[in-house]
Amino acid sequence: MLNYVQAGNNKSSKTLLFIHGAASNHRVYGEVQKYLEDYNCILIDLNGHGDSKGPCSPTIEGYIDNVTDFIKNSDVTKNQNDITIIGYSMGGATVLGIALKKLHNVKRGVVISGTSKFNKLKDTEFIKKIYEKHELDRECLRKYIGNQSNPLAIKYAHLGESNPELLMNNLVACSKFDISDKIKNIDIPVKILISRDEKLVLLECAERDNSRIKNSILTIFESGMHVLPIINGKGVAKEIAAFISD
């Protein structure tokens, strides 16, 4: 079973399940969750990440299956009737895959800087080096992530950089992921949050997903690049709370 941390109000009728991104763990939501204390918050570590046991998955589909199993069988989720799944980056892709499973207690999805298909990711210099040389170009990757001088970005940077093998595995999984033709079958409300200045998950990806999901809302932040929930956690939390209360 996946490792998790429970925070906020465990008596709340609304549960928020947080899914982190590539080579990270539940702590990446530190600047978001603290503004959502009124809700029952479950922050998980994907398999092979943080304190979760077992190997990481070579595909995002593997993470989708593992989190789906967690929702169905974990004591903290299986009896909850109103779950909002929230995913950042690779976690956002995972959210869209779980939404297609049509679980009875998953009522909403929130995708933060994530997508059903990472357009042009295979064309980036750092991915090419991973495919060709099994080599991680950290400096090149940081240019795509952005905001490296921001104090909060610096504070959380170690989460995604401590295990280069895991990061490369996850980036390759993202580059191969594509459910863009399936998301039209998602039947729960979805909130998509993206930064206009994104270089890793392009704005065009969010706009495409928004146009294909029947009941979706796209909110564009003017800045944040690929660390939106880290440097603007309060703004992201505000959007999540408003979405849940609608």
Stockholm file with secondary structure:
# STOCKHOLM 1.0

chainA/1-246         MLNYVQAGNNKSSKTLLFIHGAASNHRVYGEVQKYLEDYNCILIDLNGHGDSKGPCSPTIEGYIDNVTDFIKNSDVTKNQNDITIIGYSMGGATVLGIALKKLHNVKRGVVISGTSKFNKLKDTEFIKKIYEKHELDRECLRKYIGNQSNPLAIKYAHLGESNPELLMNNLVACSKFDISDKIKNIDIPVKILISRDEKLVLLECAERDNSRIKNSILTIFESGMHVLPIINGKGVAKEIAAFISD
#=GR chainA/1-246 SS CCCEEEEECTTCSCEEEEECCTTCCGGGGHHHHTTCTTSEEEEECCTTSTTCCSCCCSSHHHHHHHHHHHHHHCTTTTTCSCEEEEEETHHHHHHHHHHTTCCTTEEEEEEESCCSBCTTGGGSHHHHHHHHHCCCCHHHHHHHHCCTTSHHHHHHGGGGTSCHHHHHHHHHHHHHCBCTTTGGGCCSCEEEEEETTCSSSCHHHHHHHHHHSTTEEEEEESSCGGGHHHHTHHHHHHHHHHHHHC
#=GC SS_cons         CCCEEEEECTTCSCEEEEECCTTCCGGGGHHHHTTCTTSEEEEECCTTSTTCCSCCCSSHHHHHHHHHHHHHHCTTTTTCSCEEEEEETHHHHHHHHHHTTCCTTEEEEEEESCCSBCTTGGGSHHHHHHHHHCCCCHHHHHHHHCCTTSHHHHHHGGGGTSCHHHHHHHHHHHHHCBCTTTGGGCCSCEEEEEETTCSSSCHHHHHHHHHHSTTEEEEEESSCGGGHHHHTHHHHHHHHHHHHHC
//
